Amino acid sequence: MIDRSRAGVRCHTVRLLRTVEGNLPRGSQGAVESETENLGRHLILVRWDTGFSVPVFPEEIEIEELNFAAAA
């Protein structure tokens, strides 16, 4: 099942990721498109600011949580 509940939430890589579309250096920014389970693995599809989308594992990225208290 595809979960889009966090679609649009910003994230960044915690280390260099080598993907079929190209390298994503540590700190690369993107937005979550969807999450899914595949063969018992949790995958997050991210649209990177570099222009391509690739799936990553949760431990490879950090989700930027919104802090509404700071805005008040």
N, CA, C and O atoms as a DFTB+ gen file, in Angstrom:
288 C
 N C O
     1  1       0.836      -1.182       0.000
     2  2       0.000       0.000       0.000
     3  2       0.881       1.246       0.000
     4  3       1.901       1.288       0.688
     5  1       0.499       2.235      -0.752
     6  2       1.248       3.487      -0.826
     7  2       0.649       4.483       0.156
     8  3      -0.553       4.750       0.143
     9  1       1.508       5.023       1.004
    10  2       1.095       5.991       2.029
    11  2       1.595       7.374       1.621
    12  3       2.801       7.595       1.507
    13  1       0.668       8.301       1.403
    14  2       1.035       9.667       1.020
    15  2       0.769      10.672       2.143
    16  3       0.676      11.872       1.888
    17  1       0.648      10.191       3.377
    18  2       0.315      11.075       4.498
    19  2       1.412      12.098       4.786
    20  3       1.126      13.155       5.348
    21  1       2.665      11.809       4.413
    22  2       3.754      12.779       4.628
    23  2       4.216      13.419       3.320
    24  3       5.307      13.986       3.267
    25  1       3.408      13.336       2.274
    26  2       3.773      13.929       0.986
    27  2       4.023      15.421       1.153
    28  3       3.230      16.130       1.772
    29  1       5.128      15.885       0.598
    30  2       5.484      17.299       0.663
    31  2       6.368      17.667       1.836
    32  3       6.917      18.768       1.870
    33  1       6.519      16.764       2.803
    34  2       7.369      17.048       3.963
    35  2       8.829      17.044       3.511
    36  3       9.261      16.141       2.795
    37  1       9.577      18.050       3.929
    38  2      10.977      18.194       3.527
    39  2      11.863      17.208       4.282
    40  3      11.568      16.824       5.414
    41  1      12.952      16.808       3.632
    42  2      13.921      15.910       4.248
    43  2      15.296      16.193       3.655
    44  3      15.422      16.929       2.676
    45  1      16.329      15.599       4.261
    46  2      17.686      15.712       3.725
    47  2      18.458      14.429       4.015
    48  3      18.132      13.689       4.943
    49  1      19.488      14.180       3.203
    50  2      20.296      12.977       3.379
    51  2      21.224      13.138       4.572
    52  3      21.686      14.240       4.866
    53  1      21.495      12.025       5.262
    54  2      22.398      12.059       6.413
    55  2      23.807      11.615       6.028
    56  3      24.740      11.736       6.822
    57  1      23.957      11.099       4.805
    58  2      25.270      10.701       4.292
    59  2      25.190      10.662       2.774
    60  3      24.107      10.801       2.205
    61  1      26.317      10.477       2.120
    62  2      26.349      10.356       0.663
    63  2      25.538       9.138       0.234
    64  3      25.720       8.041       0.762
    65  1      24.643       9.342      -0.725
    66  2      23.865       8.235      -1.283
    67  2      24.187       8.116      -2.764
    68  3      24.117       9.097      -3.504
    69  1      24.537       6.920      -3.188
    70  2      24.783       6.649      -4.602
    71  2      23.529       5.982      -5.162
    72  3      23.138       4.906      -4.711
    73  1      22.903       6.622      -6.143
    74  2      21.664       6.100      -6.717
    75  2      21.839       5.893      -8.211
    76  3      22.835       6.332      -8.786
    77  1      20.887       5.232      -8.841
    78  2      20.942       5.021     -10.289
    79  2      20.794       6.334     -11.055
    80  3      21.204       6.424     -12.212
    81  1      20.213       7.352     -10.422
    82  2      20.026       8.656     -11.061
    83  2      21.218       9.587     -10.850
    84  3      21.360      10.588     -11.551
    85  1      22.064       9.258      -9.894
    86  2      23.225      10.104      -9.589
    87  2      23.488      10.137      -8.096
    88  3      22.701       9.624      -7.301
    89  1      24.600      10.745      -7.727
    90  2      24.971      10.845      -6.316
    91  2      24.182      11.943      -5.618
    92  3      23.887      12.989      -6.197
    93  1      23.850      11.680      -4.362
    94  2      23.209      12.674      -3.500
    95  2      24.154      12.916      -2.328
    96  3      24.226      12.086      -1.421
    97  1      24.880      14.032      -2.325
    98  2      25.799      14.315      -1.221
    99  2      25.056      14.476       0.103
   100  3      23.850      14.723       0.127
   101  1      25.789      14.333       1.191
   102  2      25.228      14.548       2.530
   103  2      24.587      15.937       2.573
   104  3      25.188      16.913       2.125
   105  1      23.379      16.024       3.107
   106  2      22.677      17.296       3.213
   107  2      21.812      17.641       2.016
   108  3      21.194      18.705       1.997
   109  1      21.750      16.765       1.007
   110  2      20.893      17.024      -0.158
   111  2      19.445      17.138       0.294
   112  3      18.987      16.360       1.131
   113  1      18.730      18.103      -0.258
   114  2      17.358      18.407       0.149
   115  2      16.347      17.822      -0.833
   116  3      16.613      17.701      -2.029
   117  1      15.177      17.463      -0.297
   118  2      14.101      16.952      -1.126
   119  2      12.789      16.956      -0.368
   120  3      12.714      17.406       0.776
   121  1      11.746      16.443      -1.028
   122  2      10.417      16.360      -0.416
   123  2       9.876      14.946      -0.590
   124  3       9.989      14.353      -1.663
   125  1       9.294      14.421       0.464
   126  2       8.708      13.082       0.434
   127  2       7.538      13.072      -0.544
   128  3       6.698      13.972      -0.531
   129  1       7.490      12.040      -1.394
   130  2       6.348      11.840      -2.287
   131  2       5.415      10.771      -1.735
   132  3       4.197      10.951      -1.712
   133  1       5.995       9.651      -1.286
   134  2       5.180       8.562      -0.739
   135  2       6.060       7.593       0.035
   136  3       7.288       7.656      -0.023
   137  1       5.400       6.691       0.765
   138  2       6.088       5.634       1.506
   139  2       5.414       4.317       1.171
   140  3       4.207       4.266       0.937
   141  1       6.203       3.252       1.149
   142  2       5.659       1.935       0.832
   143  2       6.490       0.836       1.478
   144  3       7.624       1.065       1.901
   145  1       5.920      -0.347       1.549
   146  2       6.626      -1.552       1.997
   147  2       6.877      -2.406       0.760
   148  3       5.981      -2.593      -0.063
   149  1       8.099      -2.924       0.631
   150  2       8.443      -3.784      -0.491
   151  2       9.357      -4.886       0.011
   152  3      10.454      -4.615       0.497
   153  1       8.911      -6.119      -0.104
   154  2       9.692      -7.280       0.354
   155  2      10.128      -7.129       1.804
   156  3      11.247      -7.487       2.169
   157  1       9.225      -6.592       2.629
   158  2       9.515      -6.430       4.047
   159  2      10.387      -5.237       4.387
   160  3      10.826      -5.097       5.528
   161  1      10.647      -4.370       3.406
   162  2      11.472      -3.179       3.643
   163  2      10.625      -1.918       3.498
   164  3       9.793      -1.818       2.596
   165  1      10.842      -0.973       4.383
   166  2      10.158       0.319       4.326
   167  2      10.966       1.220       3.394
   168  3      12.155       1.441       3.621
   169  1      10.329       1.739       2.352
   170  2      10.979       2.634       1.393
   171  2      10.236       3.960       1.338
   172  3       9.009       4.006       1.434
   173  1      11.000       5.039       1.181
   174  2      10.429       6.378       1.067
   175  2      10.841       6.945      -0.285
   176  3      12.032       7.070      -0.571
   177  1       9.865       7.288      -1.116
   178  2      10.146       7.898      -2.410
   179  2      10.276       9.400      -2.199
   180  3       9.362      10.046      -1.686
   181  1      11.422       9.951      -2.601
   182  2      11.705      11.371      -2.396
   183  2      11.952      12.040      -3.740
   184  3      12.683      11.511      -4.577
   185  1      11.341      13.208      -3.949
   186  2      11.627      14.066      -5.109
   187  2      12.730      15.015      -4.654
   188  3      12.485      15.923      -3.860
   189  1      13.938      14.806      -5.155
   190  2      15.100      15.604      -4.745
   191  2      15.118      16.935      -5.468
   192  3      14.618      17.040      -6.588
   193  1      15.683      17.943      -4.846
   194  2      15.762      19.278      -5.447
   195  2      16.607      19.272      -6.719
   196  3      16.545      20.214      -7.508
   197  1      17.393      18.218      -6.921
   198  2      18.200      18.088      -8.136
   199  2      17.349      17.702      -9.341
   200  3      17.828      17.747     -10.474
   201  1      16.071      17.315      -9.106
   202  2      15.155      17.067     -10.207
   203  2      14.755      15.626     -10.442
   204  3      13.944      15.364     -11.331
   205  1      15.284      14.685      -9.689
   206  2      14.877      13.299      -9.883
   207  2      14.284      12.717      -8.610
   208  3      14.472      13.252      -7.518
   209  1      13.561      11.607      -8.769
   210  2      12.951      10.906      -7.636
   211  2      13.568       9.522      -7.522
   212  3      13.667       8.798      -8.513
   213  1      13.981       9.156      -6.320
   214  2      14.477       7.805      -6.055
   215  2      14.017       7.374      -4.670
   216  3      13.858       8.208      -3.779
   217  1      13.801       6.067      -4.484
   218  2      13.445       5.572      -3.157
   219  2      14.681       5.467      -2.276
   220  3      15.771       5.151      -2.753
   221  1      14.502       5.732      -0.995
   222  2      15.585       5.618      -0.015
   223  2      15.045       4.897       1.216
   224  3      13.834       4.803       1.414
   225  1      15.958       4.394       2.036
   226  2      15.576       3.777       3.297
   227  2      15.460       4.859       4.363
   228  3      16.151       5.874       4.279
   229  1      14.605       4.669       5.360
   230  2      14.404       5.688       6.403
   231  2      15.686       6.109       7.118
   232  3      15.816       7.271       7.504
   233  1      16.631       5.192       7.301
   234  2      17.871       5.538       8.004
   235  2      18.828       6.376       7.153
   236  3      19.839       6.859       7.663
   237  1      18.524       6.554       5.859
   238  2      19.383       7.335       4.976
   239  2      19.005       8.814       4.924
   240  3      19.755       9.635       4.395
   241  1      17.835       9.149       5.479
   242  2      17.376      10.539       5.454
   243  2      16.919      10.975       6.840
   244  3      16.704      10.159       7.736
   245  1      16.781      12.276       6.983
   246  2      16.206      12.848       8.198
   247  2      15.023      13.706       7.776
   248  3      15.158      14.617       6.959
   249  1      13.868      13.400       8.342
   250  2      12.647      14.155       8.061
   251  2      12.690      15.445       8.868
   252  3      12.973      15.421      10.065
   253  1      12.411      16.565       8.222
   254  2      12.405      17.860       8.899
   255  2      11.012      18.092       9.475
   256  3      10.080      18.455       8.756
   257  1      10.889      17.880      10.765
   258  2       9.606      18.047      11.445
   259  2       9.273      19.527      11.562
   260  3      10.149      20.356      11.808
   261  1       8.003      19.847      11.383
   262  2       7.546      21.226      11.523
   263  2       7.402      21.557      12.995
   264  3       6.836      20.778      13.761
   265  1       7.913      22.707      13.389
   266  2       7.821      23.132      14.783
   267  2       6.891      24.336      14.836
   268  3       7.326      25.473      14.652
   269  1       5.607      24.083      15.090
   270  2       4.622      25.156      15.111
   271  2       4.801      26.068      16.320
   272  3       4.428      27.239      16.249
   273  1       5.352      25.581      17.419
   274  2       5.555      26.392      18.619
   275  2       6.559      27.508      18.356
   276  3       6.434      28.591      18.928
   277  1       7.544      27.269      17.511
   278  2       8.560      28.278      17.220
   279  2       7.977      29.436      16.412
   280  3       8.474      30.559      16.489
   281  1       6.931      29.167      15.642
   282  2       6.327      30.205      14.812
   283  2       5.411      31.125      15.614
   284  3       5.080      32.217      15.152
   285  1       5.006      30.710      16.786
   286  2       4.063      31.502      17.589
   287  2       4.750      32.610      18.354
   288  3       4.093      33.362      19.074
